[in-house]
C-alpha cells in the first residue's frame, strides 16, 4: 500500500489541535502535523537512531530491542526489508558513494557492513567495546564511530579498516563537525563535558561550559548561525552555544529525556524529540523561543529531520515509536508547515 493511501485514511485533526496546547498560540497553525504512520511490524523494544539513503528514498531504523535494522521505502511507506541477527544496534550511517550501510552494535562492539541493492553482508569491523553513534565525514571521506570508554574510530570506506583514532575523557555520545570540518564537538556525559576536538591534531583541545547541567546526549549544528544546540536531561534544558566564541548564548527549558535535536534551516526551527512523549519546536528567529509542544508516545525519543528529497517528496520529521499496549511499533511521519 502506498504512503498516500495510508495517509488518506488517517484522522489526525485531533492530534494536530493538541500540538499547541499550553503554549499560548492556539490561533496559529501547528508547526508540525502528523500525517502518517509507517508500521514496523512485530518489533519489540526500543527504537534507536536513523540513517538516510537520499538518492533512493530509504530510511534505516535501528531496532535496538529487536536486534535488527528496518529498511523503509519512504515512497511506498512500508518496510522493504529487515536486517536481523545484530547485537543491540545503536548508530547507523549510509555511505552513498559505496552503497554501504554501517551498523554499530553496542552488544559486541562490532560494526556490521551491508552493501549493494540487496544489502548483503560485506564484513565486520571489531572495535572491541560499546560501538555507538556513527557519523559521516564527507570532507575526508571517513566514517567516524564512537566506542569504548572514550574513543572515536576513523574508518576508511574503501578498505573498511580503522585508519585513525581520537581518544577522549569518556564515552562519546553524539558528535558533529563544525562548518569547516576542522573541529568536532562531542557530548561526553560520563565526564560531564562537551569536548572540542582538533581533527587535524587528532586530540581533544578544550571544552564548553555546561553551566552546571548534566546528561548531555543529543546535539545539532546550525551552520547558518554558527550555533551548536545541546539538549540536557538533568535538568531538561536546551543550551545554544556560539561556536565562534565558545560562549553559551541561550538556555531554555525543554521536554524530558531528549534524544535527538534537528535543525530545519528552511523554517529556522529546531525540533527536539523526547522520551517523555513529546516533541518541542523552537523558533530560531525569535531567540529560540519554544512555539509548540506536540504529544507523541512515551519512549518515542529518536527522530530525524529530512529536508526535501528528490525520491520522497517534501521535508519530513521521522519519529521512532516503540510498541506499547496501545501503539504498534512504527515510524511516525510529521509534515512541517507552512
Secondary structure, DSSP 8 states (H G I E B T S, - for coil): --HHHHHHT---HHHHHHTTTTTT-TTS--SEEEEEEEE--S--S----EEEETTTTEEEEEEGGGTEEEEEETTTTEEEEEE-S-SSEEEEEEETTTTEEEEEETTTSEEEEEETTTTEEEEEEE-SS----EEEETTTTEEEEEETTTEEEEEETTT--EEEEEE-SS----EEE-TTSSEEEEEEGGGTEEEEEETTTTEEEEEE--TT-EEEEEEEEETTTTEEEEEEEETEEEEEEETTTTEEEEEEE--SSEEEEEEETTTTEEEEEETTTEEEEEEGGGTSEEEEEEE--TT---EEEE--BTTTBS-EEEEEE---SS--SEEEEEEE--
